[in-house]
Amino acid sequence: MSFSSLGLIEPLLRAVAEQGYTSPSPIQEKAIPAVLSGRDLMAAAQTGTGKTAGFTLPLLQRLMGPDGASRKRVGANRVRALVLTPTRELAMQVAESVATYGKFLPLRHTVVFGGVGINPQMMALRKGVDVLVACPGRLLDLHAQNAVRFDELEVLVLDEADRMLDMGFIHDIRRILRLLPTKRQNLLFSATFAEEIRELATSLLQEPLSIEVAPRNTTAERIEQLVHPVDKANKPALLCHLIKSHDWKQVLVFTRTKHIANRLAEKLEREGIRAAAIHGNKSQGARTSALSGFKSGEIRVLVATDIAARGLDIDKLPQVINFELPNVAEDYVHRIGRTGRAGADGHAISLVAADEGKLLRGIEKLIKQDIERQVVAGFEPDTQTLQAIERGIGQPARKGQEGGDAGRAARPRSQQKPRSGAAAPKSGEGKPASAKRSPRPAAKSGNGKGRSATADGRPQQSQTKQHANQSVRPHGNR
């Protein structure tokens, strides 16, 4: 099947061809005609399968009118289509897709999020925009200052809806929904759909089409996964060894905390490996610079917390390394989904210590497969470490998690009990605006206490088979 068979107009087909794409992915094949039909849609697919283009292409075409050649005039400070995303990185990625695919169309777009000055964003909205990509907190700030109005809104898109809920944005989403016209098209796109999101969809969508092109919480088949058992103290040295011995040029490394991310990046630099850290305490300028350097090849290793697990779109990223396993098993799927994208092969390695055996067991249960173990020569763990990993015991310490209370983040949000006396976060993106507008404790909207203005609103938790090393016996059925 070709993109032209989906009913896309010539300017969009030309933009797609410029990107080198010849045939749509499964999610695009099903979602594009559905969006063009004007129906509400609830769509789920594995990360890295083209969900963004799945809604961006038909959205742009709908904004061009029934004949695909006209554009309705948009009023000052008005928007015709609103795309909500949970993080700055994802917002920038979506905005980039809108610019790329709308290259030959006379449509205006802009992106807004917190952590940066609001005045330039207000200026960009003055003439009105066809597509606004926004994080919820900053969007509500702009509306409070009369910088954006929604009476001309035609389409609402919730991207990564499950992440929205997990980060505590549900209250802000409901506030935004109350501001929107009732007559509109609604689209929910996500890698997974938690039951709470399905409940939201029931109240939000009108007779929606439902599309799922892959089982929930599955990993892409083209991603080769591997576990290196290792004593915790030897993790930094093993990581350096792997990068140097395999001459990896582009590696995305995940840690649970900002502190570990900074220390690891510094360690790699001392070993002569150009590295940078990206997390919630970094300014937007620093995050953008680090990501740009990583994409260009100037930076060899990008060390990230889970703020980057969704929203990073790096063409043909070959290696993802879990320096630490995430506390939440679903985050493993999104972390390694940064590689093996758009049909390319990917490799995902996890460095697993004795205290992470329980986390590994949870991940394997979630993805319904056992991950091969390989011990790297020269970095053999002690017997107790191996036994702890295979028995699925141990739990990492939870102090110092990114943004706050890791113990609460390790449980599903629906099971968390509210705390009293939690301080509401400051204004900025990555956390619900409702947290700073309401006197209720931040914990009730899913936030921990004491988050910085630049954190993504969720406690952070902390992948290839080119390694010729000693194998540990497969760990068989449980």
C-alpha positions in Angstrom: 0.0 0.0 0.0 1.2 3.5 -0.8 0.4 6.8 0.9 -1.4 8.0 -2.1 -3.9 5.2 -1.7 -4.9 6.6 1.7 -6.4 9.7 0.0 -3.8 12.2 1.0 -3.5 15.4 -1.1 -0.5 16.1 -3.3 1.4 18.6 -1.1 1.3 16.1 1.8 2.5 13.2 -0.5 5.3 15.5 -1.7 6.4 16.2 1.9 6.2 12.5 2.8 8.3 11.5 -0.3 11.0 14.1 0.7 11.4 12.2 4.0 12.0 9.0 2.0 8.9 7.2 3.1 7.2 5.0 0.5 4.6 3.0 2.4 2.6 3.7 5.6 3.1 1.8 8.8 0.2 -0.3 10.1 -1.0 2.4 12.5 -0.8 5.0 9.7 -2.6 2.7 7.3 -5.6 2.4 9.7 -5.6 5.8 11.4 -5.2 8.2 8.4 -8.5 7.2 6.6 -10.3 7.2 10.0 -9.1 10.8 10.8 -10.0 12.0 7.3 -13.5 10.6 7.8 -14.0 13.0 10.7 -14.7 10.3 13.2 -13.4 10.4 16.8 -10.6 7.9 17.2 -8.8 6.0 19.9 -5.6 4.5 18.6 -2.8 2.5 20.2 0.4 1.1 18.8 4.0 0.4 19.9 6.2 3.3 20.3 8.3 4.1 17.2 5.7 2.9 14.7 4.7 6.3 13.3 1.8 7.4 15.5 2.7 11.1 15.1 2.4 11.0 11.3 -0.7 8.9 11.8 -2.6 12.0 13.1 -0.5 14.9 11.7 -1.0 14.1 8.0 -4.8 13.7 8.1 -5.1 16.6 10.5 -3.3 19.0 8.2 -5.5 17.8 5.3 -8.7 18.4 7.2 -7.6 21.9 8.0 -7.2 22.6 4.3 -10.9 22.1 3.7 -13.0 19.6 1.8 -11.3 20.1 -1.5 -7.8 20.0 0.1 -6.9 23.3 -1.5 -8.4 26.0 0.7 -7.8 27.3 4.2 -10.3 28.9 6.6 -9.2 32.2 8.0 -8.3 31.9 11.7 -9.0 34.7 14.1 -6.6 36.5 16.4 -5.5 34.3 19.3 -7.6 31.5 18.0 -6.6 27.9 17.2 -8.2 25.4 14.9 -6.5 22.3 16.1 -4.9 21.6 19.5 -2.4 18.8 20.2 -1.8 18.2 23.9 1.4 16.4 24.9 2.9 15.6 28.4 6.5 16.7 27.9 8.4 19.5 26.2 10.5 17.0 24.2 7.4 15.4 22.8 5.8 18.7 22.1 8.8 19.8 20.1 8.8 16.5 18.2 5.1 16.9 17.2 5.7 20.5 16.2 8.6 19.4 14.0 6.4 16.8 12.3 3.7 19.5 11.7 6.4 21.7 10.1 7.8 18.8 8.1 4.6 17.5 6.6 3.0 20.9 6.3 5.9 22.3 4.4 3.9 22.9 1.2 0.7 24.0 2.9 -0.3 27.6 3.9 -0.9 26.6 7.5 0.5 28.3 10.6 1.5 26.4 13.7 3.3 27.0 17.0 4.4 25.1 20.1 4.1 26.2 23.7 5.4 24.8 27.0 6.7 26.0 30.3 10.3 26.6 31.5 10.8 29.3 28.9 9.5 32.9 28.5 5.8 33.2 27.9 5.9 36.5 26.0 7.3 35.1 22.7 4.6 32.4 22.8 1.9 35.1 23.3 3.3 37.0 20.3 3.1 33.9 18.2 -0.5 33.4 19.0 -1.7 36.9 18.3 -2.4 36.3 14.6 -4.0 33.0 15.3 -2.6 29.5 14.4 -4.0 26.5 12.6 -2.2 24.0 14.8 -1.2 24.6 18.4 1.0 22.0 20.1 1.0 22.5 23.8 1.8 21.1 27.2 -1.3 21.5 29.5 0.2 23.8 32.2 1.5 26.4 29.9 -1.7 26.3 27.8 -3.8 27.1 30.9 -1.4 29.9 31.7 -1.8 31.4 28.3 -5.6 31.1 28.4 -5.6 32.8 31.8 -3.9 35.8 30.2 -6.4 35.8 27.2 -3.5 34.8 24.8 -5.4 31.9 23.4 -9.1 31.2 22.8 -10.8 28.0 21.6 -14.1 29.1 20.1 -12.8 28.2 16.6 -11.4 24.8 17.6 -12.2 22.0 15.2 -9.9 19.1 16.3 -8.4 18.0 19.7 -5.6 15.5 19.8 -4.3 13.9 23.1 -0.9 12.4 22.3 0.6 9.8 24.8 -2.7 9.9 26.7 -1.5 7.3 29.2 1.6 9.3 30.1 -0.7 12.4 30.6 -2.6 10.5 33.3 0.5 9.0 34.8 2.1 12.4 35.2 -1.0 13.7 37.0 -2.4 15.9 34.1 -5.9 14.5 34.3 -7.2 17.5 36.3 -5.7 20.0 33.8 -7.1 18.0 30.9 -10.5 18.1 32.3 -10.2 21.9 32.9 -9.1 22.3 29.3 -12.0 20.2 28.0 -14.4 22.5 29.7 -13.0 25.4 27.7 -13.4 23.7 24.3 -16.5 23.8 22.0 -18.5 20.6 22.3 -18.6 20.1 18.5 -15.2 18.9 17.6 -13.2 15.9 16.4 -11.3 14.1 19.2 -8.3 11.9 18.7 -6.5 9.8 21.4 -3.1 8.4 20.4 -0.8 6.5 22.7 1.6 3.6 23.0 -0.6 2.1 25.6 -4.0 2.8 27.1 -4.4 2.4 30.9 -7.9 1.6 32.1 -8.2 5.1 33.5 -7.5 6.5 30.0 -10.2 4.2 28.6 -12.6 5.6 31.1 -11.6 9.1 30.0 -12.1 8.1 26.4 -15.7 6.9 27.2 -16.6 10.4 28.4 -14.6 12.3 25.8 -15.2 10.5 22.5 -18.4 10.2 20.5 -18.9 6.8 18.9 -15.1 6.4 18.4 -13.3 4.1 16.1 -10.8 2.0 18.1 -7.5 0.9 16.6 -4.8 -1.3 18.2 -2.2 -2.6 15.9 -0.1 -4.4 18.5 -0.8 -5.9 22.0 -0.4 -3.5 24.9 3.0 -3.3 26.5 4.8 -5.2 23.8 8.2 -4.4 22.5 9.0 -4.0 18.8 10.2 -7.3 17.2 13.2 -5.6 15.6 14.6 -4.6 19.0 17.2 -7.2 20.2 17.2 -7.2 24.0 20.0 -8.4 26.3 20.8 -8.3 30.0 24.3 -8.1 31.4 24.4 -9.2 35.0 27.0 -7.1 36.9 27.9 -6.0 40.4 26.5 -2.6 41.0 29.9 -1.0 41.7 31.1 -2.2 38.2 28.3 -0.7 36.2 30.1 2.5 35.1 33.3 0.6 34.1 31.2 -1.9 32.2 29.4 0.8 30.3 32.6 2.5 29.3 34.0 -0.9 28.2 31.0 -1.6 26.0 31.1 1.8 24.3 34.8 1.6 23.6 35.1 -2.1 22.7 32.2 -1.9 20.2 33.1 1.6 19.1 29.5 2.8 19.5 29.0 6.3 18.1 25.5 7.0 19.4 24.2 5.6 22.7 21.2 6.7 24.7 21.6 5.7 28.4 18.8 5.7 30.9 19.2 6.2 34.7 16.5 6.6 37.4 17.7 9.8 38.9 19.1 13.2 37.9 22.0 12.8 40.3 23.1 9.5 38.7 22.7 11.0 35.2 25.0 13.9 36.0 27.6 11.7 37.7 27.6 9.1 34.9 28.0 11.8 32.2 30.9 13.2 34.1 32.5 9.7 34.5 32.2 9.1 30.7 33.8 12.5 30.0 36.7 11.6 32.2 37.1 8.4 30.2 37.3 10.4 27.0 33.8 9.7 25.8 31.9 12.8 24.9 28.6 12.8 26.9 25.8 15.0 28.2 23.0 14.6 30.7 19.4 15.5 30.0 16.8 15.6 32.8 14.2 17.8 34.5 16.6 20.1 36.3 18.3 21.1 33.1 17.2 24.4 31.5 15.3 24.2 28.2 18.3 25.6 26.5 20.6 23.0 27.9 18.2 20.2 27.0 17.8 21.4 23.5 21.6 21.8 23.1 22.3 18.4 24.4 19.8 16.7 22.2 21.0 18.7 19.1 24.6 17.6 19.8 23.5 14.0 20.2 21.6 14.0 17.0 24.5 15.6 15.1 27.1 13.2 16.5 29.0 15.8 18.4 27.9 14.1 21.6 28.4 10.4 21.7 26.4 9.4 24.7 23.2 11.0 26.0 22.4 10.1 29.6 18.7 10.7 30.3 16.1 10.1 33.0 12.6 9.0 32.0 11.8 12.5 30.9 13.2 11.3 27.6 11.5 7.9 27.5 8.8 9.3 25.3 9.3 12.3 23.0 12.8 11.6 21.7 12.7 10.7 18.1 16.3 10.1 16.8 16.6 8.7 13.4 18.1 5.1 13.3 19.3 5.3 16.9 21.3 2.0 17.2 21.8 1.6 21.0 19.7 2.1 24.1 21.3 1.2 27.5 19.4 0.8 30.8 22.1 1.7 33.2 19.4 1.2 35.8 16.1 -0.5 35.4 13.0 1.6 35.8 10.9 1.2 38.9 7.8 1.0 36.7 7.9 -1.9 34.2 6.0 0.0 31.5 8.7 2.6 31.3 11.1 -0.1 30.1 8.9 -0.5 26.9 9.1 3.2 26.3 12.8 3.5 27.0 13.8 0.8 24.5 11.3 2.1 22.1 13.7 4.9 21.3 15.6 2.4 19.1 14.3 0.1 16.4 12.0 2.9 15.1 10.5 3.1 11.6 11.4 -0.4 10.7 15.1 -0.1 11.6 16.9 -2.7 13.7 17.6 -1.7 17.3 19.5 -3.0 20.3 18.7 -2.7 23.9 21.0 -3.6 26.8 20.2 -3.6 30.5 23.0 -3.6 33.2 21.3 -5.5 36.0 22.6 -5.7 39.6 21.5 -7.9 42.5 19.0 -5.3 43.8 17.2 -5.2 40.5 16.2 -8.8 40.2 12.6 -8.0 41.2 12.4 -5.2 38.7 13.7 -7.5 35.9 11.2 -10.1 36.8 8.4 -7.5 36.5 9.6 -6.3 33.1 9.7 -9.9 31.7 6.2 -10.6 33.1 4.9 -7.4 31.4 6.4 -8.1 28.0 5.7 -11.8 28.3 9.2 -12.9 27.3 12.5 -13.8 29.0 15.5 -11.6 28.1 18.8 -13.4 27.4 21.5 -13.0 30.0 25.2 -12.6 29.0 28.1 -12.1 31.4 30.8 -9.8 30.0 34.3 -11.3 30.4 36.2 -9.3 33.0 33.0 -8.0 34.6 31.7 -11.3 36.1 29.4 -10.7 39.0 29.6 -12.7 42.2 27.4 -15.7 42.7 25.0 -13.9 45.0 24.3 -11.3 42.4 23.5 -14.0 39.8 21.3 -15.8 42.2 19.4 -12.6 43.2 18.8 -11.8 39.5 17.6 -15.3 38.6 15.4 -15.5 41.7 13.8 -12.1 41.0 14.5 -10.7 44.4 15.9 -7.4 45.6 14.5 -3.8 45.3 16.7 -0.8 44.6 16.8 2.0 47.1 14.3 4.7 46.4 15.9 7.8 47.8 16.7 10.6 45.5 14.3 9.7 42.8 13.8 12.4 40.2 11.2 14.8 41.3 10.4 13.3 44.7 8.7 10.3 46.2 9.8 7.2 44.3 7.9 4.9 46.6 4.6 6.3 45.4 5.7 6.2 41.7 6.6 2.6 42.0 2.9 1.7 42.4 0.2 2.4 39.8 -1.2 5.9 40.4 -4.7 4.5 41.1 -3.2 2.6 44.1 -1.4 5.5 45.6 -2.7 7.1 48.8 -2.6 10.8 49.1 -0.3 12.4 51.6 -1.0 15.3 53.7 1.1 18.4 53.7 2.7 17.9 50.2 3.9 21.2 48.7 2.5 22.2 45.4 5.1 22.6 42.6 6.0 25.9 41.1 4.8 26.9 37.7 6.5 25.4 34.7 6.0 22.7 32.2 6.0 19.0 32.9 3.6 19.3 35.9 -0.1 19.9 36.0 -1.0 23.6 36.2 -3.9 22.6 38.5 -1.2 21.8 41.1 -0.3 25.4 41.4 -3.8 26.8 41.0 -5.4 24.6 43.6 -4.8 24.5 47.4 -5.1 20.7 47.4 -1.9 18.7 48.0 0.1 18.0 44.8 0.0 14.3 45.6 -3.7 14.3 44.7 -2.9 15.3 41.1 -0.2 12.7 40.9 2.8 14.8 41.8 5.3 14.2 44.5 6.4 17.1 46.7 9.1 19.5 46.0 9.3 19.1 42.2 11.3 21.7 40.4 9.7 23.9 37.8 11.5 22.1 35.1 10.8 18.5 36.1 8.5 16.4 34.0 6.2 15.9 36.9 7.0 12.2 37.5 9.5 10.6 39.8 12.3 9.2 37.6 13.3 5.7 37.4 16.2 5.0 36.1 20.0 -2.3 25.5 22.4 -5.3 21.3 23.8 -8.3 20.5 27.1 -7.4 19.2 28.8 -8.6 22.3 30.9 -11.7 22.2 30.8 -12.7 25.8 30.3 -15.6 28.2 26.6 -16.6 28.4 24.7 -17.4 31.5 22.3 -20.3 31.4 18.9 -19.2 30.1 16.5 -18.8 33.0 13.7 -21.0 31.7 10.1 -21.0 32.7 8.9 -19.8 36.0 
